[in-house]
Amino acid sequence: MNGTMRAAIMLPSLYVTITILSNISSLRIITVLGASMDAGTLLYPFSFTMRDLIHRALGTMAARLTILLATVLNTLAFVVFWIVSNVPPDPQVGEQTEFGNVLLPGARIVLGSTIGMCVSELIDTEIYNAVRRRLGERHLWARVAVSNAFSIPIDSFLMVFIAFAGTMPLSVLIEITGVNIIIKYIVSAFSLFWIYGVRRGES
């Protein structure tokens, strides 16, 4: 199996896995250093790096298809959770309400995460391409930095306000959004060297 084939299997799989796990983790609001955030924020920023790796190794079309696949699978995961939560439980075991109590309230969170992911990452892909056309193959860091500078705030705003608007004070929503943006920028900056280590296959 050559390097391109390995990348075509591993990178999209890791991207989809990260998005699903981060959406589930987002069901819990935590505090880190006194700041409120959804727990998915600790994992989701790595999806930006994975997407850029896919873009560089496999090309624009592969990046778009992976984003759309992740959107479909995240939606499917919620549908499965909803169905399983509403199937009558085995009376010998008990009501088992904890499963539904944990996962079903996350409908808006899953919706916000999925919409934020799909919209922001498709926008990121187009900005990445626009910067590449302007600068050529030079300055990979600029492509990643500029595209993330736009997509990260879009993702954070859509996710937080779709998921939590009306359930928390506006000040908390703004705080969660700000913390999301800062953490995603930090992870994006520190993970840039991974992208330089991937052979180019952009198209």
C-alpha angles and dihedrals in degrees: 000000000000127000095261092053092049090049091048090056103036105039099051090042092053092045094052092044092052093049094049094047092046092050091052091045089052089071087080123067112209138175123235118185088346095306124118120233141147111261091238088072089075091061109023098072089070088066089068090057092046091050092051090048089052091047093051098040101037107019140245098298092052090051092051093047092048091052091050091046091052090050092053094045094047089052091047091051091057092046090053091049090050094049094046091048091053099044108104110263125235104268090213089064099039137245094306089202093159092081094058094037090058101040108028097062086061096076093107092041092053090045092049094045093047096046092043092049096047097044098041097044095047088050089047091053092052093047090047089054093046092053091046091052090051098044100028116216093328126102102024088178089062093055092051095042097048095044092047091046088065102033100047096060091044092052094046095047095047094045097048099041096042091046102041111016109129094017099073136032115273090244090060092048090052091047093050091047092049094048090048091053095047095049092046091051091050094049091045091053095047094046096051092098090065090063092052088055094060122089113244119255099154120150 
